Each structure stands twice: as structure tokens, then as C-alpha cells.
Amino acid sequence: MIRNIAALCMLMLFTCHFAVGQETIDDQFQKFYENNTSSWQEYKLVKTPKLQEFWKIASDTVRVKNEEIASLKSEITSLNGQISSLTAKLSTIEGELTLSETLNESITFIGIEMNKASYNVIVWLIIFILAVAVGVCYYMYTRSNRVTTLSRASLDALDEEFKEHKDNAREIQVKLKRELQTALNTIHENRLNH
């Protein structure tokens, strides 16, 4: 597209410049025709030196215009080369930009190249899984703690009940031993007294 615009601009410049030069030749011809010619019947007569002088001016003008055309053609060729060079550079820069955007949009995670959006999804998924795992562990801990507390309370109550039972059994045993001793003593006294 840049090449087309540059070529169009050069063509317009060349056309305008050539038109200005053509107009100058026409003016010179009109002056020559009016001032340096004479008429005879329906013919115009021109003196040879004057015609040669006009031909020299016209040839010089054409030569100058041809030189300008050649100069403009070489300039167009040079500009086309620059446009080609700039287009190649632009293509290279666009390729580098695409590569840079790809690198900016990707990230290496656990040795795997992936898109940043995928990376974000994976990271948030890992965070969610860890949060759920922490929640489950906390729930299991509180449940285990509650069970442990209830078990300890139950064990303490059972231990207390066992101690009471043990004390009651000891008291009963002591009481029975006393009664037995009393009964033995009574039997022994009754034997002695009889």
C-alpha cells in the first residue's frame, strides 16, 4: 500500500512537472510563430537560422525533460527499494511483535509452556483444592477433638465411678471382715464360755 501511494505521488509530480514544461514549449512556439514567421498565401515561411534556433531551444528543453525523467525514474527506483526494505523491516518487526506477544501471553509452569489464562485457572484451582483440603482437615480435627473431649469426659466419669465402686467395695469388704471378725470373736468367746 505504501508502495502504491509513493508511486502515485511520483506519477502526479512527474505529470505536473511535464505539463509545466510542455506549456513552456507551447508558449515559445506561439511566440516564435507570431514573431519569426511570415505568411505567403496560405503558407508560413520561416527563416532557416530562426528555425534552427527554435529547434535548439526545443531540443534543449526535451533533453532537460528527459534528464529529469531519468532522474525521477532513478529516484522512483530508489524509493521503491527503500519501500521494499521498509516493508521487509516491517514484516520482521511484526513477526517479532507476534513472538513477543506470544511470549508475554505464555508462562512456564512446572516445565510446561502454557497460556496465562490457563495458568491462572490452574493456580486458582490448586488454591481452591488446598482451601477445601484445609477445610476438611479443620473439620476432621474439630470432630476428632470433640470425640476426644467426650471420650475423656466419659473416661473421667467412668474412672470416678470405678473409684467410688472400689471405695464402696473396700468399705463393704472391711465391714464384712469386721463382721466376720466379730462373728469369729463371738464364736470363740462362746466356745470359751461353754
TORZADO-218965 format. One record per residue (C-alpha): residue in three letters; z, x, y. Coordinates in steps of 0.25 Angstrom, whole numbers, plus 5000, padded with zeros to 4 digits. Example, Ala and Ser with C-alpha at 12.3 -4.5 7.8 and 13.67 -1.06 7.14 Angstrom:
! TORZADO-218965
ALA503150494982/SER502950554996/
***
This chain:
! TORZADO-218965
MET500050005000/ILE500350115010/ARG499050185006/ASN498350055009/ILE499050045023/ALA498750185026/ALA497250175022/LEU497150045031/CYS497750115043/MET496850235041/LEU495650145040/MET495950065052/LEU496250195060/PHE494850245055/THR494150115059/CYS494750105073/HIS494450255076/PHE493050245071/ALA492850115079/VAL493250185091/GLY492350305088/GLN491150205085/GLU491350135099/THR491350265106/ILE489950305100/ASP489450165103/ASP489950185118/GLN489250315118/PHE487950255112/GLN487950145123/LYS488150245134/PHE487050335128/TYR486150205126/GLU486350155140/ASN486350295148/ASN485450385140/THR484350295135/SER483150245142/SER482250125138/TRP480750115135/GLN480249975131/GLU481249935120/TYR481650075116/LYS482750165121/LEU482450305124/VAL483450425122/LYS483250565126/THR483450655115/PRO484550745121/LYS485350625124/LEU485150565110/GLN485650705104/GLU486850705114/PHE487150565109/TRP486950595095/LYS487850725096/ILE488950635102/ALA488750525091/SER488750635080/ASP490050705086/THR490650565086/VAL490250535072/ARG490750675068/VAL492050655075/LYS492250525068/ASN491850585054/GLU492850695056/GLU493950585060/ILE493550505048/ALA493650625039/SER495050665045/LEU495450515043/LYS495050525029/SER495750645026/GLU496950585033/ILE496850465024/THR496750545012/SER497950625017/LEU498750495020/ASN498350435006/GLY498850565000/GLN500150545007/ILE500250395003/SER499950434989/SER501050544990/LEU502050444997/THR501650334986/ALA502050434975/LYS503350474982/LEU503650324984/SER503350304969/THR504250414966/ILE505350364975/GLU505250224969/GLY505450284955/GLU506650364959/LEU507150244966/THR507050154954/LEU507650264946/SER508850274956/GLU509050124956/THR509050124940/LEU510050244940/ASN510850164951/GLU510850034943/SER511250104930/ILE512450174925/THR512850254913/PHE514050194905/ILE514550254892/GLY513250334892/ILE512350214893/GLU511450194905/MET511550044910/ASN511349954922/LYS512549944931/ALA512549794929/SER512749814914/TYR513749924917/ASN514549824926/VAL514449714915/ILE514949814904/VAL516049874913/TRP516549734917/LEU516449684902/ILE517349804898/ILE518349774909/PHE518349634904/ILE518549674890/LEU519649764894/ALA520349664902/VAL520249564890/ALA520849674881/VAL521949704891/GLY522249544892/VAL522249534877/CYS523149654875/TYR524149604886/TYR524149464879/MET524449534866/TYR525549614872/THR526149494879/ARG526049414866/SER526649534857/ASN527749554868/ARG528149404867/VAL528149414852/THR528949544852/THR529949484862/LEU530049354854/SER530249434841/ARG531249524848/ALA532049404853/SER531949334839/LEU532349464832/ASP533549474842/ALA533949334839/LEU533849364824/ASP534649494826/GLU535649414833/GLU535649304823/PHE535749414812/LYS536949484819/GLU537649344820/HIS537349314806/LYS537849454802/ASP539149444810/ASN539349304804/ALA539149354790/ARG540149474793/GLU541149374798/ILE540949284786/GLN541049404777/VAL542249454784/LYS542849314783/LEU542549304769/LYS543149434766/ARG544349394773/GLU544449264765/LEU544149344753/GLN545249444756/THR546149334760/ALA545849264747/LEU546049394739/ASN547349414746/THR547749274743/ILE547349294729/HIS548049424728/GLU549349364734/ASN549249244725/ARG549249344713/LEU550349424718/ASN551249294721/HIS550949234707/
***
